[in-house]
Amino acid sequence: MNVAFRYAAETDTGLLLQFIRELAEYERLLDDVVATEDTLREWLFEKKRAEAFFAVADGTEVGFAVFFHNFSTFVGRAGIFIEDLYVKPEHRGCGYGRAMVKKIAQIASERGCGRLEWSCLDWNEPSIRFYLSLGAQPMDEWTVYRMAGDTLKNMAAE
């Protein structure tokens, strides 16, 4: 397997959005995608709140990842949270996903991070098997909570 990585540039917002929609379709969440090229440009490239890169094989983008820093008070240092990790279906099973996780682990290590974390849908058995094969451990005693949309706005206005 021959794979290279390239960080996303501001001119890649259309390609990023395409990958995001493909991932959302796979996760049965396409209706939840409200991101636009403009919002991606603003938050990834102007405000720099997250980073993205592509896995490239033979000149073609075969996968992408979006990640950002979080912080663990218990560890006393930053970590990295992988928001999206996606390999196009026709390129799965070739080692690109593993190479992408390795790349993010290297970034975390170079930056002195104490953790690398992500979420996975409970029904997504292929991804769960993949993550377990990497040595990742599920956080069974933790539940993710989310506030969004009107709930978030109402809380902020309280």
C-alpha positions as CSV (number, residue, x, y, z in Angstrom):
1,M,0.0,0.0,0.0
2,N,1.3,3.4,-1.0
3,V,-0.5,6.3,0.7
4,A,0.4,9.9,1.2
5,F,-1.3,12.5,3.3
6,R,-2.0,16.1,2.6
7,Y,-3.5,18.6,4.8
8,A,-6.7,20.2,3.5
9,A,-6.4,23.7,2.1
10,E,-9.1,26.3,1.9
11,T,-9.7,25.4,-1.7
12,D,-10.7,21.9,-0.6
13,T,-13.9,22.9,1.1
14,G,-16.0,21.4,-1.7
15,L,-14.1,18.1,-1.5
16,L,-14.4,18.1,2.3
17,L,-18.1,18.6,2.1
18,Q,-18.4,15.8,-0.4
19,F,-16.5,13.4,1.9
20,I,-18.6,14.6,4.9
21,R,-21.8,13.8,3.0
22,E,-20.6,10.4,2.0
23,L,-19.7,9.6,5.6
24,A,-23.1,10.9,6.8
25,E,-24.9,8.8,4.2
26,Y,-23.0,5.7,5.4
27,E,-23.9,6.6,9.0
28,R,-27.6,7.1,8.0
29,L,-27.3,10.7,9.1
30,L,-27.3,12.6,5.8
31,D,-30.3,14.7,6.9
32,D,-28.2,16.0,9.8
33,V,-25.6,17.6,7.6
34,V,-26.1,21.4,7.6
35,A,-22.4,22.3,7.0
36,T,-21.7,24.3,3.9
37,E,-18.5,25.2,2.1
38,D,-18.7,28.6,3.8
39,T,-19.0,27.2,7.3
40,L,-16.2,24.8,6.7
41,R,-14.0,27.6,5.4
42,E,-14.8,29.8,8.4
43,W,-14.3,27.1,11.1
44,L,-11.5,25.1,9.6
45,F,-9.4,27.7,7.9
46,E,-10.3,31.1,9.4
47,K,-11.0,30.3,13.0
48,K,-8.7,27.1,12.9
49,R,-10.9,25.2,15.3
50,A,-10.2,21.8,13.6
51,E,-7.8,20.3,11.2
52,A,-8.4,18.0,8.2
53,F,-6.3,15.9,5.9
54,F,-6.8,13.5,3.0
55,A,-5.3,10.1,2.5
56,V,-4.1,10.0,-1.1
57,A,-3.3,6.9,-3.2
58,D,-2.2,7.1,-6.8
59,G,-3.1,10.8,-6.9
60,T,-6.7,10.2,-5.7
61,E,-8.2,11.2,-2.3
62,V,-9.3,7.9,-0.8
63,G,-10.2,9.0,2.7
64,F,-10.3,12.0,5.0
65,A,-10.0,12.8,8.7
66,V,-11.1,15.8,10.8
67,F,-9.7,16.2,14.3
68,F,-9.2,18.8,17.0
69,H,-7.6,19.3,20.4
70,N,-9.4,18.6,23.6
71,F,-8.1,18.6,27.1
72,S,-7.9,16.1,30.0
73,T,-7.7,17.5,33.4
74,F,-6.9,14.0,34.7
75,V,-3.9,13.6,32.4
76,G,-3.1,17.3,32.6
77,R,-2.5,17.8,28.9
78,A,-4.2,18.1,25.6
79,G,-5.5,15.2,23.6
80,I,-6.8,14.8,20.1
81,F,-10.4,14.0,19.3
82,I,-11.1,12.4,15.8
83,E,-14.4,13.9,14.6
84,D,-14.4,12.1,11.3
85,L,-12.3,9.2,9.9
86,Y,-13.6,7.9,6.5
87,V,-12.3,5.8,3.7
88,K,-14.3,5.5,0.5
89,P,-16.0,2.0,0.3
90,E,-14.1,0.9,-2.8
91,H,-10.8,1.6,-0.9
92,R,-11.6,-0.2,2.3
93,G,-9.6,-3.2,3.4
94,C,-6.4,-1.8,1.9
95,G,-4.9,-0.4,5.1
96,Y,-5.7,3.3,4.5
97,G,-7.8,3.5,7.7
98,R,-5.0,2.1,9.8
99,A,-2.5,4.5,8.1
100,M,-4.8,7.4,8.9
101,V,-5.1,6.5,12.5
102,K,-1.4,6.0,12.7
103,K,-0.9,9.5,11.1
104,I,-3.1,11.1,13.8
105,A,-1.4,9.1,16.5
106,Q,1.9,10.5,15.3
107,I,0.6,14.0,15.3
108,A,-0.7,13.5,18.9
109,S,2.7,12.1,19.9
110,E,4.6,14.9,18.3
111,R,2.4,17.4,20.1
112,G,2.8,15.7,23.5
113,C,-0.8,14.8,23.7
114,G,-2.0,12.3,26.3
115,R,-5.0,10.7,24.5
116,L,-6.5,10.0,21.2
117,E,-10.3,9.6,21.3
118,W,-13.3,9.3,19.0
119,S,-16.9,8.1,18.9
120,C,-18.4,5.3,17.0
121,L,-22.1,4.5,16.4
122,D,-23.2,1.4,18.3
123,W,-24.5,-0.4,15.2
124,N,-21.3,0.1,13.2
125,E,-19.8,-3.3,13.7
126,P,-17.2,-3.1,10.9
127,S,-15.7,0.1,12.4
128,I,-15.9,-1.3,15.9
129,R,-14.0,-4.4,14.8
130,F,-11.4,-2.2,13.1
131,Y,-10.9,0.0,16.2
132,L,-10.6,-3.0,18.4
133,S,-8.0,-4.5,16.0
134,L,-5.9,-1.3,16.6
135,G,-6.0,-1.9,20.4
136,A,-8.5,0.9,21.1
137,Q,-10.7,0.4,24.1
138,P,-14.4,1.3,24.2
139,M,-15.4,3.6,27.1
140,D,-18.3,1.5,28.3
141,E,-19.0,3.5,31.4
142,W,-19.3,6.8,29.6
143,T,-22.3,8.2,27.7
144,V,-21.9,11.2,25.3
145,Y,-24.4,14.0,25.9
146,R,-25.1,16.6,23.4
147,M,-26.9,20.0,23.3
148,A,-27.6,21.5,19.9
149,G,-30.0,23.6,18.0
150,D,-32.8,25.3,19.9
151,T,-31.8,23.5,23.1
152,L,-28.4,25.0,23.0
153,K,-29.8,28.5,22.1
154,N,-32.3,28.3,25.0
155,M,-29.6,27.3,27.5
156,A,-27.4,30.1,26.4
157,A,-30.3,32.6,26.7
158,E,-31.4,31.4,30.2
